[in-house]
Amino acid sequence: CFFGENINISNDTSTIFESYISKITKNYREEILPLKDSLSDIPEMLNYELIKSGEIIFNKKRILSIACQSYSYRGGLHGINSIEYLHFDLNTGQLFYIDDLFEKNEKQKLLNLVSAKLEKMRKEKEIAIFDESKIESIDNFYFDDDYFYFVFNPYEIGPYSEGYIKIKIDVSEIEPLLKKSIHPWF
């Protein structure tokens, strides 16, 4: 999902971008502009800001991974940073997800491994997390030649002050859990 729309390589990105800008502009006009008159002493808090960028972080072994970063301010004390990773199979041009890499029963083992690493990190680094037993999704991930990284955006499992929480796991720990058809990729 990028600019609020599901994408694949064949989508027209200018149409996606125009649709997203149209939605956010409509929302601003309908919800925020009426407030500006009644709250004239703090109009700067009623401005929207959106910054999006993308960076290729992995491009080999028929895999292309892109980090899509976003900063959004829609009122309040501070804006929100987030990052989402997109992974493409360069042979097919299709996006692939965590479920495409792991069998269902192995994904639960992976979830347990991520939870255990998070608990260890919490104790060693004294990071604040909301409830370490409630990690339900590990869909935001990326990898390099040596590690898998599972990334949680601010407010997902911890307070804004913790920023991104990143769990790093050696590929050797992950490899036995991968689908057999995936092993050649890694």
Secondary structure, DSSP 8 states (H G I E B T S, - for coil): -BTTB---TTS-HHHHHHHHHHHHHHHIIIIIHHHHHHTTT-GGGG--EEEEEEEEEEEETTEEEEEEEEEEE-SSSS-EEEEEEEEEETTTTEEE-HHHHB-HHHHHHHHHHHHHHHHHHHHHH----S-GGG------EEE-SSEEEEEE-TTTSS-GGG--EEEEEEHHHHGGGB-GGGGGG-
